Amino acid sequence: MESATEIDDVVAACAALAAAGLGDMIWGHPSVRDTAGRGVWMKAAGYGFDEIDADRVVLVSWSGDVLVGSGRRHLEFHIHAAIYRARPDINAVVHTHAPALSAFASLDVSLHPLSHDAVPFTHPQLPRLTAVTGSLISTPGLGDALAEELGDAAAILLPSHGAVTVGPDIAAAVMYSVLLERACRTELTALAAGGPKVFSDERETASKQAEIWTEAQLDAGFRYLARRGAAA
């Protein structure tokens, strides 16, 4: 049995990621948890974010078999499966290779709340993957290592690779990817100008998180990007 809602979520996520400029040719992938517990809905391998429609979405079992759809699964399916197993609060996962976050991850310095974009990833600071650097997350063991280092955070940087963001729904997971890329770009700009001097403290960051990045705001941003992507 197919799930129209979950397929639509993956299609909309791909459209939004494409509109935000987070594509890397055919690589990178969003997913949503199957509500029936069968596995993970995600885009099929071999296509860019801007090419995804309902026919290019697959349901992958927890063991990696394609249950619904005719496409191939991504090698890094294990990112998604491991996080869903470890985090029952998470229903959507996004993996991207966006340039600014990849450059920032290589610096091994803290991300500062220089703008609203960085608020979800500071105080506490988002983690960086240390168990493996640069390799594809192509085995269950590597997926489990990533999920362990992610912990209860909303995102994790993968040095020499990219980043993974998570959320209770697809809107949050996609928007966290967009915000993280923007935050890393802002941080890189500040570093190039001599380093940041003024930024929000822990108390102000918490206040911003509660006021700015509500569920409604994340959903509104996601719907805007999805509309832009669908109209392209």
Secondary structure, 3 states (H helix, E strand, C coil): CCCHHHHHHHHHHHHHHHHCCCCECCECEEEEECCCCCEEEEECCCCCHHHCCHHHEEEEECCCCEEECCCCCCCCHHHHHHHHHHCCCCCEEEEECCHHHHHHHCCCCCCCCCCHHHHHHCCCCCCECCCCCCCCCCCHHHHHHHHHHHCCCCEEEECCCEEEEEECCHHHHHHHHHHHHHHHHHHHHHHHCCCCCCCCCHHHHHHHHHHHCCHHHHHHHHHHHHHHHHHC
